[in-house]
Amino acid sequence: MSEDDVVESNTLSFGDREVICLIKRNRRARRISLRINTHNQVVLNVPSRGSIFEAKKFLASRIDWIRKKTAGMPEQVDLIEFLERKPLVFLDHHPRNIIFDFSESRKKIIPQITADLIEVTLPSDANKESTILSFMLQLARVYLPSRLDRCAENVGVTYKKVRVGNQKSRWGSCSSQRVISLNWRILLLDYTVGEYVLYHELAHLRHMNHSSKYWKLLEEWVPGAKMVDRELSAAGRELMLLARA
C-alpha cells in the first residue's frame, strides 16, 4: 500500500445530507489537515507516521466547519452535463459553442472547429467523461500557449516553457525556472477572466511572490486586477469540480 492510499472512509451525516470523509496517509503532509473536495467529499490528510486516532479526534473537532463549508460548495457534475448546460469555450477572444455527437461508426475523436462552433464527434462506446476530458486537454494544449504568447508579447516578458494540465485546485503556477503551468479549465472562463490568469502567472516572472510590487505590476497589466481575481474565485467554485476523477 502506498503512503497516499485511503486508510479509511467515514460517512458524516448532516440531516438529509451525507459527506464522505476519506482518511489518507500523505507522505508530503507535515501535520493533520482537512481538504474540502466537493459538496459531499472531504479528505483528512495524515502524515506518514501520524496517529489515525489523533486524526479522528481532529476530524471530530471540525465537524461544524465541514458542515458549513461543504454546504456552500456546488454539487459536482459530469463534464458533459456541464458543457451541455454552459457550452461556451474561449479558444481566443471569440466565444464558441461546443457540441458533442456520439457515433457508432467513429473509432476516434473527430473535431470540427469553425469561427463560432466546436463540433466533436466521438465513438459511441467511449467513456464520455474521460474522452471529453482528453479532448479538452488537447484543445487547451494547442490554444492556451498561443494565448499566453500574445499576453507575454503585450507586456514584454519571456518564459522558458508552458505546460497545460488537469490541476485540481490551481489555475496556474510559475516556477523559478520560468516554466508556466496552466489549467485546461481556463478555456471555460470568460475571456477577460482567463486572460487575467495568464497575466497573473506572467507577472511572477518579475516578482515570485504576491507582494505589493507584484500587485502594482499586475494592476498595470490588468486594471481592476483584484476585482477580477474575485470573479475568478467565484467561477472556480464550480469549474474546479469538473473532471476530478
PEBEL-V174207 format. One record per pair of residues at least 4 apart in sequence whose ideal C-beta (glycine too) atoms are under 7 Angstrom apart, sorted by sequence separation. I is the first residue (numbers start at 1). J is the second residue. If there is no record, write none. Layout:
BEGIN
I_J + I_J
END
This chain:
BEGIN
1_5 + 29_33 + 37_41 + 46_50 + 50_54 + 51_55 + 52_56 + 53_57 + 54_58 + 55_59 + 56_60 + 57_61 + 58_62 + 62_66 + 63_67 + 64_68 + 65_69 + 66_70 + 67_71 + 68_72 + 69_73 + 77_81 + 79_83 + 80_84 + 81_85 + 82_86 + 83_87 + 106_110 + 122_126 + 127_131 + 128_132 + 129_133 + 130_134 + 131_135 + 132_136 + 133_137 + 134_138 + 135_139 + 136_140 + 137_141 + 138_142 + 139_143 + 140_144 + 143_147 + 144_148 + 145_149 + 146_150 + 147_151 + 148_152 + 149_153 + 150_154 + 151_155 + 175_179 + 182_186 + 189_193 + 190_194 + 191_195 + 192_196 + 194_198 + 195_199 + 196_200 + 197_201 + 198_202 + 199_203 + 203_207 + 204_208 + 207_211 + 210_214 + 212_216 + 213_217 + 214_218 + 215_219 + 216_220 + 217_221 + 218_222 + 219_223 + 224_228 + 225_229 + 226_230 + 227_231 + 228_232 + 229_233 + 230_234 + 231_235 + 232_236 + 235_239 + 236_240 + 13_18 + 14_19 + 37_42 + 50_55 + 77_82 + 90_95 + 91_96 + 113_118 + 126_131 + 152_157 + 189_194 + 209_214 + 210_215 + 12_18 + 36_42 + 37_43 + 46_52 + 152_158 + 174_180 + 207_213 + 219_225 + 222_228 + 11_18 + 12_19 + 35_42 + 88_95 + 89_96 + 111_118 + 112_119 + 152_159 + 207_214 + 218_225 + 34_42 + 35_43 + 172_180 + 173_181 + 186_194 + 11_20 + 12_21 + 46_55 + 88_97 + 89_98 + 111_120 + 122_131 + 172_181 + 34_44 + 35_45 + 87_97 + 172_182 + 207_217 + 215_225 + 9_20 + 10_21 + 44_55 + 87_98 + 109_120 + 110_121 + 172_183 + 186_197 + 203_214 + 206_217 + 33_45 + 87_99 + 171_183 + 9_22 + 32_45 + 109_122 + 170_183 + 32_46 + 148_162 + 203_217 + 8_23 + 44_59 + 83_98 + 106_121 + 108_123 + 120_135 + 171_186 + 203_218 + 6_22 + 7_23 + 29_45 + 31_47 + 106_122 + 107_123 + 163_179 + 165_181 + 167_183 + 6_23 + 7_24 + 29_46 + 30_47 + 106_123 + 145_162 + 160_177 + 6_24 + 7_25 + 29_47 + 32_50 + 103_121 + 160_178 + 161_179 + 162_180 + 163_181 + 164_182 + 165_183 + 166_184 + 200_218 + 203_221 + 5_24 + 22_41 + 24_43 + 26_45 + 97_116 + 159_178 + 160_179 + 199_218 + 4_24 + 5_25 + 20_40 + 24_44 + 26_46 + 80_100 + 96_116 + 97_117 + 98_118 + 99_119 + 100_120 + 101_121 + 102_122 + 104_124 + 144_164 + 162_182 + 164_184 + 4_25 + 19_40 + 20_41 + 21_42 + 22_43 + 23_44 + 24_45 + 25_46 + 26_47 + 27_48 + 94_115 + 96_117 + 103_124 + 159_180 + 180_201 + 3_25 + 4_26 + 18_40 + 19_41 + 22_44 + 24_46 + 32_54 + 96_118 + 98_120 + 100_122 + 102_124 + 109_131 + 199_221 + 3_26 + 4_27 + 19_42 + 21_44 + 23_46 + 25_48 + 32_55 + 141_164 + 199_222 + 3_27 + 42_66 + 111_135 + 140_164 + 172_197 + 32_58 + 109_135 + 171_197 + 196_222 + 137_164 + 174_201 + 178_205 + 34_62 + 42_70 + 172_200 + 173_201 + 23_52 + 89_118 + 137_166 + 172_201 + 196_225 + 40_70 + 174_204 + 39_70 + 174_205 + 23_55 + 100_132 + 148_180 + 176_208 + 196_228 + 36_69 + 133_166 + 36_70 + 39_73 + 38_73 + 39_74 + 193_228 + 197_232 + 39_75 + 192_228 + 196_232 + 36_73 + 39_76 + 21_59 + 38_76 + 144_182 + 193_231 + 193_232 + 144_186 + 193_235 + 140_184 + 151_195 + 3_48 + 7_52 + 157_202 + 159_205 + 189_235 + 19_66 + 137_184 + 140_187 + 151_198 + 155_202 + 80_128 + 91_139 + 136_184 + 139_187 + 151_199 + 157_205 + 80_129 + 157_206 + 79_129 + 148_198 + 152_202 + 12_63 + 19_70 + 78_129 + 92_143 + 136_187 + 147_198 + 151_202 + 188_239 + 80_132 + 91_143 + 14_67 + 79_132 + 12_66 + 79_133 + 185_239 + 92_147 + 185_242 + 171_232 + 155_221 + 169_240 + 168_240 + 168_244 + 166_243 + 91_187 + 90_187 + 89_187 + 93_191 + 89_188 + 90_189 + 90_191 + 90_194 + 133_243 + 129_243 + 129_245 + 82_242 + 74_237 + 79_242 + 73_237 + 74_238 + 79_243 + 76_241 + 74_241 + 76_244 + 38_241
END
